[in-house]
Amino acid sequence: MLRDNTENEQAAESGGAIAGTTRKDIEKKLGRKVVTEENFLPSSKQKEFRDK
């Protein structure tokens, strides 16, 4: 079981790094931020959004 968890953690870390790099590349290309206070969904609202 521990091995599976380690693999999941590694996959999550790798995926997060890829997503972060991609976001930064897009922001550089657009010349503006893609995540702002206007479009950020706080965790308290995420469950509401998923349940729809």
C-alpha positions as CSV (number, residue, x, y, z in Angstrom):
1,M,0.0,0.0,0.0
2,L,2.8,2.4,0.8
3,R,4.3,2.0,-2.7
4,D,1.0,2.9,-4.3
5,N,0.8,6.1,-2.2
6,T,4.4,7.0,-3.1
7,E,3.6,6.5,-6.8
8,N,0.5,8.7,-6.4
9,E,2.5,11.4,-4.6
10,Q,5.1,11.3,-7.4
11,A,2.4,11.6,-10.1
12,A,0.7,14.5,-8.3
13,E,4.0,16.3,-7.9
14,S,4.9,15.7,-11.5
15,G,1.5,16.8,-12.7
16,G,1.6,19.9,-10.6
17,A,5.0,20.9,-12.0
18,I,3.7,20.4,-15.5
19,A,0.6,22.5,-14.8
20,G,2.6,25.2,-13.2
21,T,5.0,25.4,-16.1
22,T,2.2,25.4,-18.6
23,R,0.4,28.2,-16.7
24,K,3.5,30.4,-16.6
25,D,4.1,29.8,-20.3
26,I,0.6,30.8,-21.2
27,E,0.8,33.9,-19.0
28,K,4.1,34.8,-20.7
29,K,2.5,34.4,-24.1
30,L,-0.6,36.4,-23.2
31,G,1.2,39.0,-21.3
32,R,-1.2,38.8,-18.3
33,K,-2.1,36.5,-15.4
34,V,-4.6,33.7,-16.1
35,V,-5.6,33.2,-12.4
36,T,-7.0,36.3,-10.8
37,E,-9.1,37.2,-7.8
38,E,-12.1,37.4,-10.2
39,N,-11.8,33.9,-11.6
40,F,-10.2,32.0,-8.6
41,L,-12.6,29.6,-7.0
42,P,-12.0,29.2,-3.3
43,S,-12.0,25.7,-1.9
44,S,-15.3,26.4,0.0
45,K,-17.0,26.9,-3.3
46,Q,-15.3,24.1,-5.2
47,K,-17.5,21.4,-3.7
48,E,-20.6,23.4,-4.7
49,F,-19.3,23.7,-8.2
50,R,-18.5,20.0,-8.5
51,D,-21.9,19.0,-7.2
52,K,-23.8,20.8,-10.0
